[in-house]
Amino acid sequence: MSNSQLTRRRSKPGLSLLLAGLLWGAIVLPAQAAQRVTIRLGPFQHSVNITDLETFARTGQVSASLKPFESLLTPSVRQMLTQRLMLDPTLGDKVIDNILRSPAGSQIFRSLGMLVPGTNIEQLQAALAIALRQANELSAIEVLKAFPEENITINASAAVSVALKFNASYLQSQALGPLLERDLTVPGSFQPAFDPAAPGRQSVRQKTLNLHDWKRDRTIPVDLYWADIPTHPYGTNPSPPGPLVVISHGFGADRSYLAYLAHHLASHGLTVAAIEHPGSNISWLLDNSNGRNLQNVVPETEFTDRPQDVSFLLDELEKINRRPGILRGQLQTDRVTVIGHSLGGYTALALGGAQLDLSDLRQYCREQVPITRSAADWLQCAATDLPNQRQSLRDERVVQIMAMNPLVGRLFGKRGINQVKVPTLILSSTNDAITPALDHQLRPFAQLNSPRYLITAIGGTHLSIGNLSGYPRNNLAYELQGQPVAPLRQLLQGVSLAFIKQLTPASETYKPFLSPQYAQYLSTPELPLRFSRSLPGSLSEWVEMAALLHWLRLG
């Protein structure tokens, strides 16, 4: 490739970012009757007729006023102009309020105010509310026409600056909150026959193992939890062993992160192995974070080592299951449920059959402007240094997976997650700034072909389900903790037990807890909780638009 070709190739994303920034500025600053948009970039100023934009969007014809931007008006831009988002106008105020109540809300509106000189936060809020109330659907063209001034002046330099200041996927995920709360609500009450979130009758035993994989030279700590069931005099257990559960922590955590969940499941007769991944645990983070950016703080090999850690653990537990001792015959290593949080969610999906797509990931990481990425987007880009050969991380012993706030993004490309063939439950939180819901949970959920379940915590954050005591404070994003998230943890305990019990003769007894009614039963006004097996049409459009914006950024 020549230098001139390389220059043209690299400059295209920059120009696309500029145009996307201008469109974003136009899209999010609505109101009532504009006819022209004036784009100002330093001494350069050019006016575009909104009717010409409509013609281009409808026919592809480039009029005289659009000629200066002809090279940027790609089919992706045309599709973006015509893309319509169905939205109940009665939700307009709630969408705005949802964004404003977020920690970054006022900062977002201040940044957007830079795009249209002479506006303030109150005017922007009012304009946005009017636009959302005026129609049942929104498109870029309709929003432009809704502006009250005859001419809209957009500061192009500020548009690029704003595009660099926040992660659009996170904002879109937050705006989804009211839609998720409404469209995933089902009628009817719920009267549980018992409480699956209550502690079980069995006392729990715990043992720590330090396993060494000589082939990969990795020492892997594991905490085992199991029910202390009295044995017969000859050392046999009167009860059949419960299903085996493996818990995989996220980046910068350890095996104690979901200890309360492990203890809960063990008290109901299940055996739980909480694994610790030495290349991405809290010790690794503290020892290797100084002077590194997020893309380099996790080794690329961790994306293959983590699933291999779990497979190695299952091999070792098979040996323990055959040896004389208290766990002999108690480990169902051929029917395993993997529960993973964040990077552990990726680990679970890979073990369930999801295929890495390094080609798509490399394109994303090369073209995406770094400052617009979420923390998870940075982390996933570490995988681009993996060798090209296709490697299956699937373990047939894993028959179910639960991915809590999983890190997915572009790791599996367009089709890699379609390879998951086992029942999959995903937890998504709308205020998750680390792994934003739209890109990392909702879009992957929509791509699944296997039996699937979705828990949505509206207002929940990335670390809401875990134990943060003993961890350094997270300065990347605000985290909702304490009493407000107690119902979410209760739901997680109940649903996890019910999900795993589907592998047992008690499946029908626990099936009612895999329902929207159970989630709503535990829901609170402060933290609405929803459960579903599919996305309704209105939400599917959001997911499709997210995918479109992704490919526009790469175009």
C-alpha positions in Angstrom: 0.0 0.0 0.0 1.4 3.4 -1.0 1.8 6.3 1.4 -0.8 8.2 -0.4 -3.3 5.3 -0.2 -2.5 4.9 3.5 -3.1 8.6 4.1 -6.4 8.5 2.3 -7.4 5.4 4.2 -6.5 7.0 7.6 -8.1 10.3 6.8 -11.5 8.8 6.0 -12.4 7.9 9.6 -11.5 11.5 10.7 -13.8 13.0 8.1 -16.5 10.5 9.0 -16.1 11.4 12.6 -16.5 15.1 11.7 -19.7 14.4 9.7 -21.0 12.0 12.4 -20.3 14.7 15.0 -22.3 17.3 13.0 -25.1 14.8 12.6 -25.0 13.9 16.2 -25.2 17.6 17.1 -28.1 18.0 14.9 -29.9 14.9 16.1 -29.7 15.6 19.8 -30.6 19.3 19.6 -34.2 19.4 18.4 -37.2 21.8 18.4 -39.5 23.4 15.7 -39.1 25.0 12.1 -35.6 25.3 10.7 -34.9 25.5 7.0 -31.1 25.6 6.8 -28.1 24.4 8.7 -25.0 26.5 8.6 -21.8 24.6 9.4 -19.0 26.8 10.7 -15.4 25.6 10.9 -12.9 28.4 11.7 -13.2 30.9 8.8 -15.1 28.4 6.7 -18.9 28.7 6.7 -21.4 26.9 4.5 -25.2 26.6 4.5 -27.1 23.5 3.7 -30.8 23.4 2.9 -32.7 20.9 5.0 -34.9 20.1 2.0 -31.7 19.1 0.1 -30.9 16.8 3.0 -34.3 15.3 2.7 -33.9 14.8 -1.1 -30.5 13.1 -0.5 -31.9 10.9 2.2 -34.8 9.9 -0.1 -33.1 9.6 -3.5 -29.4 9.8 -3.0 -29.2 12.9 -5.2 -26.6 15.5 -4.1 -27.8 19.0 -4.6 -25.6 22.1 -5.0 -25.7 23.0 -1.4 -24.4 19.6 -0.5 -21.6 19.5 -3.1 -18.8 20.5 -0.7 -19.6 17.4 1.4 -20.2 15.0 -1.4 -17.3 12.8 -0.6 -18.6 12.3 2.9 -22.2 11.5 1.9 -21.8 7.7 1.9 -24.6 5.2 1.8 -24.1 4.8 5.6 -24.7 8.5 6.1 -27.8 8.3 3.9 -29.1 5.4 5.9 -28.5 7.2 9.2 -30.5 10.2 7.9 -33.5 8.0 7.1 -33.2 5.7 10.1 -36.3 6.1 12.3 -36.5 5.4 16.0 -40.0 4.6 17.3 -40.5 6.4 20.6 -43.7 7.0 22.5 -43.8 10.9 22.8 -45.1 10.5 26.3 -41.7 9.2 27.3 -39.9 12.3 26.1 -39.6 14.0 29.5 -38.7 10.7 31.2 -35.8 10.1 28.7 -34.5 13.6 29.4 -34.9 13.2 33.1 -33.1 9.8 33.0 -30.1 11.4 31.3 -30.1 14.4 33.5 -30.1 12.4 36.7 -27.1 10.5 35.6 -23.7 11.7 37.0 -22.7 13.0 33.6 -26.0 14.5 32.6 -25.4 18.3 33.1 -21.9 17.9 31.6 -23.4 16.3 28.5 -25.8 19.2 28.0 -23.1 21.8 28.6 -21.0 20.0 26.0 -23.9 19.9 23.5 -24.4 23.6 24.1 -21.1 24.3 22.5 -22.5 23.0 19.2 -25.1 25.7 18.8 -23.7 29.1 19.8 -26.1 31.2 22.0 -28.0 28.3 23.6 -28.0 27.3 27.2 -28.8 24.1 29.1 -32.4 25.0 29.8 -33.0 25.8 26.1 -31.5 22.5 25.0 -33.6 20.6 27.6 -36.8 22.3 26.4 -36.0 21.8 22.8 -35.3 18.1 23.3 -38.5 17.7 25.2 -40.5 19.4 22.5 -39.0 17.2 19.8 -39.6 14.0 21.7 -43.2 14.9 22.4 -44.1 16.0 18.8 -43.9 12.6 17.0 -44.1 8.9 17.5 -40.8 8.5 15.7 -37.6 10.4 15.3 -35.1 10.8 12.5 -32.3 13.2 11.9 -34.3 15.1 9.3 -37.4 15.5 11.5 -35.3 16.7 14.4 -33.6 19.3 12.2 -36.9 20.6 11.0 -38.2 20.8 14.6 -35.7 23.5 15.5 -37.4 26.9 16.2 -34.9 29.1 14.3 -35.0 29.4 10.5 -31.2 28.8 10.4 -29.2 26.5 12.8 -25.5 27.4 13.1 -23.4 24.4 14.2 -19.8 24.9 15.4 -18.0 22.0 13.6 -14.9 22.2 15.8 -17.1 21.9 18.9 -19.0 18.9 17.2 -15.8 17.0 16.9 -14.8 18.0 20.5 -18.1 16.8 21.9 -17.9 13.5 19.9 -14.6 12.9 21.7 -15.9 13.7 25.2 -18.5 11.0 25.7 -19.3 7.4 24.8 -22.4 7.5 22.7 -23.2 3.8 23.5 -23.4 4.7 27.2 -25.8 7.6 26.5 -27.9 5.5 24.3 -28.1 2.8 26.9 -29.2 5.3 29.6 -31.8 6.7 27.3 -33.2 3.2 26.8 -34.1 3.0 30.5 -37.7 4.3 30.3 -38.3 2.2 27.2 -37.0 -0.9 28.8 -39.1 -0.3 31.9 -42.3 0.2 30.0 -42.0 -2.3 27.1 -40.7 -5.2 29.3 -43.5 -4.8 31.8 -46.1 -7.6 31.9 -49.5 -7.6 33.6 -50.4 -9.8 36.6 -49.2 -10.3 40.1 -46.8 -12.9 41.5 -47.4 -15.1 44.5 -44.3 -17.3 45.1 -44.8 -20.7 46.7 -41.3 -20.2 48.3 -38.4 -17.8 48.2 -35.4 -19.1 46.1 -33.4 -16.1 47.3 -33.6 -17.3 50.9 -30.7 -19.3 52.3 -30.9 -23.0 51.8 -31.2 -25.6 54.6 -27.7 -27.0 54.2 -24.7 -25.7 56.0 -21.8 -24.8 53.7 -18.3 -26.0 53.6 -15.5 -24.2 51.9 -12.0 -25.2 50.8 -9.3 -23.3 48.9 -7.3 -25.1 46.2 -4.2 -23.8 44.4 -3.9 -25.6 41.1 -0.9 -25.4 38.9 -1.2 -25.8 35.1 2.3 -26.9 34.2 1.5 -26.7 30.5 0.8 -23.0 30.6 2.7 -22.3 33.9 -0.3 -20.7 35.6 -1.2 -21.1 39.3 -5.0 -20.9 39.6 -6.6 -20.4 43.0 -10.1 -21.8 43.5 -12.5 -21.6 46.3 -14.8 -24.6 46.5 -18.2 -24.3 48.2 -20.4 -27.4 48.8 -23.3 -28.5 51.1 -22.2 -30.3 54.2 -24.5 -33.3 53.9 -23.9 -36.1 56.4 -22.5 -39.3 54.8 -23.3 -42.9 55.4 -20.8 -44.9 57.6 -19.2 -46.3 54.5 -18.5 -42.9 53.1 -21.3 -42.8 50.5 -23.6 -39.8 50.2 -27.3 -40.5 50.4 -28.1 -37.6 48.1 -27.2 -37.3 44.4 -24.7 -34.6 43.7 -26.1 -31.2 42.7 -25.0 -29.5 39.5 -21.6 -28.0 39.4 -21.2 -24.2 39.0 -18.1 -22.3 38.1 -17.9 -18.5 38.8 -15.5 -16.4 36.8 -14.7 -12.9 38.1 -14.2 -9.8 36.0 -11.0 -7.8 35.2 -9.3 -6.4 38.4 -11.4 -8.6 40.7 -10.9 -12.0 42.4 -12.7 -15.1 43.4 -14.4 -13.5 46.3 -16.3 -11.0 44.2 -19.5 -13.1 44.1 -18.8 -15.1 47.3 -22.3 -14.4 48.6 -23.8 -16.0 45.5 -21.5 -19.0 45.7 -22.5 -19.5 49.4 -26.2 -19.1 48.5 -26.1 -21.8 45.8 -24.1 -24.2 47.9 -26.7 -23.8 50.7 -29.2 -25.3 48.3 -27.1 -28.3 47.5 -25.0 -27.1 44.6 -21.3 -27.4 44.3 -19.6 -24.1 43.4 -16.0 -23.5 42.2 -15.0 -19.8 42.3 -12.0 -19.5 40.1 -9.3 -16.8 40.1 -7.6 -15.8 36.8 -4.0 -14.8 37.6 -3.5 -12.7 34.4 -6.4 -10.3 35.1 -7.2 -10.4 38.8 -6.8 -7.6 41.4 -3.2 -8.5 42.1 -2.3 -8.3 38.4 -4.0 -4.9 38.1 -2.2 -3.4 41.1 1.2 -4.8 39.9 0.8 -3.8 36.2 -1.4 -0.7 35.9 1.2 2.0 36.5 2.2 3.8 33.3 0.0 1.6 31.1 -3.2 2.5 29.2 -6.2 0.2 29.4 -5.5 -1.5 26.1 -2.1 -2.8 27.4 -2.9 -3.5 31.0 -4.4 -6.9 30.2 -2.3 -9.4 28.2 -3.9 -10.4 24.9 -3.4 -14.0 25.9 -5.9 -13.5 28.7 -8.7 -13.8 26.2 -7.7 -17.4 25.5 -6.2 -18.2 28.9 -9.4 -17.5 30.9 -11.6 -20.1 29.1 -8.6 -22.5 29.3 -8.4 -21.8 33.0 -11.9 -23.1 33.4 -11.3 -26.1 31.2 -8.2 -26.9 33.2 -10.2 -26.6 36.5 -12.8 -29.0 35.2 -10.0 -31.5 34.3 -8.7 -31.2 37.9 -12.1 -31.5 39.5 -12.7 -34.7 37.5 -9.6 -36.2 39.2 -10.8 -35.0 42.6 -14.2 -36.6 41.9 -12.5 -40.0 41.5 -10.2 -39.8 44.5 -11.2 -41.0 48.0 -12.3 -38.0 50.1 -15.3 -35.9 51.0 -15.9 -34.7 47.4 -15.7 -38.1 45.8 -18.6 -38.6 43.4 -20.0 -35.1 44.3 -18.7 -33.1 41.3 -20.8 -33.2 38.1 -18.1 -32.0 35.8 -20.0 -33.1 32.7 -23.0 -30.7 33.3 -21.5 -27.4 34.3 -23.1 -23.9 34.5 -20.6 -21.1 34.2 -21.4 -17.7 35.8 -19.2 -14.9 34.7 -19.1 -11.1 35.5 -17.7 -8.6 33.0 -14.6 -10.2 31.5 -15.9 -13.3 33.2 -19.0 -12.9 31.1 -16.9 -13.0 28.0 -15.2 -16.1 29.5 -18.6 -17.8 29.9 -19.7 -17.0 26.4 -16.4 -18.3 24.9 -16.8 -21.5 26.8 -20.4 -21.7 25.5 -19.2 -21.6 21.9 -18.9 -17.9 20.9 -16.1 -17.4 18.4 -13.6 -14.6 18.5 -13.6 -12.4 15.3 -10.2 -10.7 15.3 -10.7 -9.2 11.9 -13.8 -7.2 12.9 -12.2 -6.3 16.2 -9.0 -5.0 14.6 -10.9 -2.8 12.3 -12.9 -1.3 15.2 -9.9 -0.7 17.3 -8.0 0.8 14.4 -10.7 3.2 13.3 -12.5 4.1 16.5 -11.3 7.3 18.1 -9.7 6.2 21.4 -11.2 8.8 23.6 -14.8 7.9 22.6 -14.4 4.3 23.9 -15.7 2.9 27.2 -13.3 1.1 29.5 -14.5 -2.2 28.1 -13.8 -1.0 24.5 -10.2 -0.3 25.6 -9.8 -3.7 27.2 -11.2 -5.7 24.3 -8.7 -4.0 21.9 -5.9 -5.9 23.8 -7.2 -9.0 22.0 -6.1 -7.6 18.6 -2.6 -8.8 19.3 -3.7 -12.5 19.4 -2.4 -14.7 16.5 -4.7 -15.1 13.5 -5.3 -18.8 13.7 -8.9 -19.7 14.6 -9.1 -21.3 18.0 -12.2 -22.8 19.6 -12.5 -22.2 23.3 -15.7 -24.2 23.6 -15.9 -26.8 26.4 -18.7 -29.4 25.8 -18.9 -29.9 29.6 -20.4 -26.4 29.9 -24.2 -26.8 29.3 -25.4 -23.4 30.5 -24.0 -19.9 31.0 -24.9 -16.8 32.9 -23.1 -13.6 31.7 -23.5 -10.7 34.2 -22.7 -7.3 32.6 -20.5 -9.2 30.1 -17.7 -7.5 28.1 -18.7 -8.4 24.5 -18.4 -5.3 22.2 -16.7 -6.4 19.0 -14.9 -9.5 20.3 -17.2 -11.9 18.5 -17.9 -9.7 15.5 -21.3 -10.0 13.7 -21.7 -13.7 13.8 -19.4 -15.2 16.5 -22.0 -15.1 19.2 -24.4 -17.1 17.0 -22.2 -20.1 17.7 -23.4 -20.3 21.3 -25.7 -23.3 21.4 -26.4 -23.6 25.2 -29.1 -21.8 27.3 -27.7 -18.3 28.1 -28.8 -15.7 30.7 -27.5 -12.2 30.4 -27.7 -9.4 33.0 -27.7 -5.8 31.7 -27.6 -2.5 33.7 -28.6 0.7 31.9 -26.2 2.9 33.9 -23.2 0.7 33.3 -20.5 3.0 32.0 -17.8 0.3 32.0 -19.6 -2.2 29.6 -22.5 -0.1 28.2 -25.7 -2.1 27.9 -26.4 -1.4 24.2 -23.1 -2.6 22.8 -22.1 -5.2 25.3 -25.4 -6.9 26.4 -28.5 -6.0 24.4 -27.0 -6.3 20.9 -25.3 -9.7 21.8 -28.6 -10.9 23.4 -30.4 -10.1 20.2 -27.9 -12.1 18.2 -28.2 -15.3 20.3 -29.9 -18.3 18.6 -29.8 -20.5 21.7 -32.5 -20.4 24.5 -31.9 -17.0 26.1 -33.0 -14.9 29.1 -32.4 -11.2 29.8 -32.4 -9.5 33.2 -32.4 -5.7 33.0 -31.6 -3.5 36.0 -32.8 0.0 35.0 -30.4 2.3 36.8 -28.0 -0.4 37.9 -24.3 0.0 37.3 -21.4 -2.3 36.4 -20.5 -3.4 39.9 -23.9 -3.3 41.5 -24.1 -7.1 41.9 -20.7 -7.6 43.5 -18.8 -7.3 46.8 -16.5 -4.3 46.6 -15.1 -4.5 50.2 -11.4 -4.8 50.1 -11.1 -3.5 46.5 -9.5 -0.1 45.6 -12.1 2.6 44.8 -13.3 2.6 41.2 -12.6 6.0 39.8 -13.7 5.2 36.2 -17.4 5.5 36.9 -20.1 6.0 39.5 -21.3 2.7 41.0 -24.7 2.1 42.7 -24.1 0.1 45.8 -25.7 -0.6 49.2 -29.4 -0.9 50.1 -30.7 0.3 46.7 -29.2 -2.7 44.9 -30.4 -5.3 47.5 -33.4 -6.3 45.3 -31.1 -6.9 42.4 -28.9 -9.2 44.4 -32.0 -11.0 45.7 -33.2 -11.4 42.1 -29.8 -12.7 41.0 -29.8 -15.3 43.8 -33.3 -16.5 43.0 -32.9 -16.5 39.2 -29.5 -18.2 39.4 -30.8 -21.0 41.5 -33.9 -21.4 39.3 -31.7 -21.4 36.1 -29.3 -24.0 37.4 -32.2 -26.1 38.8 -33.4 -26.5 35.2 -30.7 -29.2 35.0 -32.4 -31.2 37.8 -35.7 -33.1 38.4 -36.9 -30.0 40.3 -36.9 -27.9 37.1 -40.7 -27.4 37.0 -40.7 -26.3 40.7 -38.3 -23.5 39.9 -39.5 -22.5 36.5 -41.9 -19.8 37.8 -38.8 -17.8 38.9 -37.6 -17.5 35.4 -40.4 -15.1 34.6 -41.1 -11.4 34.1 -43.5 -11.5 37.0 -40.8 -12.6 39.5 -38.5 -9.8 38.4 -41.3 -7.2 38.8 -42.2 -8.7 42.2 -38.7 -7.6 43.4 -38.6 -4.4 41.5 -38.5 -1.0 43.2 -39.2 2.5 41.9 -35.5 3.3 42.5 -34.3 0.2 40.7 -36.9 -1.2 38.3 -36.1 -4.8 37.4 -37.2 -6.7 34.3 -36.9 -10.2 32.8 -37.6 -11.2 29.3 -36.8 -13.8 26.6 -36.9 -11.4 23.7 -36.7 -7.8 22.8 -40.0 -6.1 21.6 -39.9 -4.3 18.3 -39.3 -0.8 19.8 -36.2 -2.0 21.6 -35.0 -4.0 18.6 -34.9 -0.8 16.6 -32.5 0.7 19.2 -30.3 -2.3 18.8 -30.3 -2.1 15.0 -29.5 1.6 15.2 -26.6 0.9 17.5 -25.2 -1.6 14.9 -25.7 1.0 12.2 -23.8 3.7 14.1 -21.0 1.2 14.6 -20.6 0.5 10.9 -20.9 4.2 10.1 -18.0 4.9 12.4 -16.0 2.2 10.6 -17.0 3.5 7.2 
